[in-house]
Each structure stands twice: as C-alpha cells, then as structure tokens.
C-alpha cells in the first residue's frame, strides 16, 4: 500500500513539473511577442511626446507666480 501511495505521489510531482516546463515554453513565445508590441507602443508614445513638445509655445518671459502680489 505504501508503495502505491509513493508511486502516485511521484507521478503527480512529475506531471506538475512537466506542465511547468511546457507552459514555460509557451510563456517565452508570448513574452517575445509582447516585447515586440511594447517596443512599437513605446516608439509611438515617444513620437506623440515629441509632437506634443513641439506644439507648446516657448516663453521668453520668466514665470513669476508672485508678480501680482508685489
């Protein structure tokens, strides 16, 4: 009876380890695809940021929040 329980326990441990290995391979492919999407999104965000900076007017006057209080 002990041998049967030990065999079942070992089989369950082996199957769970196998499931983790096969999931890891799928996860790696998913991460690579996600990195590619992240790079494209980051590049688009950088371009939008640069365009937004170009639309902000450059002020030659220094900002003085206490100007009206003096």
Order of alpha helices (4+ residues) and beta strands (2+ residues): alpha
